[in-house]
């Protein structure tokens, strides 16, 4: 039988693991977004950045619906 102390420990451990996983995913996402932004900034600086007007128009149309 699990006593309340063990039960509380298990719950806290699970919550902490979930929080750590969430923080790791957030950090990974931020790194990915920063890398993407840096690549785009470099392309703009070099004059090689191409805007996909079809995708942009579709995104605008989708947001209006």
C-alpha positions in Angstrom: 0.0 0.0 0.0 1.3 3.5 -0.9 1.3 5.9 2.0 0.5 9.7 1.4 4.2 10.6 1.6 5.2 8.2 -1.1 2.2 9.2 -3.2 3.1 12.9 -2.8 6.7 12.2 -3.8 5.7 10.3 -6.9 3.3 13.1 -7.9 6.0 15.8 -7.4 8.6 13.8 -9.3 6.2 13.4 -12.2 5.3 17.1 -12.2 9.0 18.0 -12.1 9.8 15.7 -15.0 7.0 17.2 -17.0 8.2 20.7 -16.2 11.8 19.8 -17.2 10.6 18.2 -20.4 8.5 21.3 -21.2 11.5 23.6 -20.5 13.7 21.5 -22.7 11.2 21.6 -25.6 10.8 25.4 -25.1 14.6 25.9 -25.2 14.8 23.7 -28.3 12.0 25.7 -30.0 13.7 29.0 -29.2 17.0 27.8 -30.5 15.3 26.6 -33.8 13.5 29.9 -34.2 16.7 31.9 -33.5 18.6 29.8 -36.0 15.8 30.3 -38.6 15.8 34.1 -37.9 19.5 34.3 -38.3 19.4 32.4 -41.6 16.7 34.8 -42.9 18.6 37.8 -41.7 21.7 36.6 -43.5 19.8 36.0 -46.7 18.3 39.5 -46.5 21.7 41.0 -45.9 23.1 39.2 -48.9 20.0 40.0 -51.1 19.2 36.4 -51.6 16.0 36.2 -49.6 13.0 35.3 -51.7 9.5 36.0 -50.6 7.0 33.2 -51.5 4.1 35.5 -52.5 1.7 32.6 -53.1 2.2 31.2 -49.6 2.0 34.7 -48.1 -1.3 35.4 -50.0 -2.7 32.0 -48.9 -1.8 32.7 -45.2 -3.5 36.1 -45.4 -6.6 34.6 -47.0 -6.7 31.9 -44.4 -6.5 34.4 -41.6 -9.4 36.3 -43.0 -11.7 33.3 -43.1 
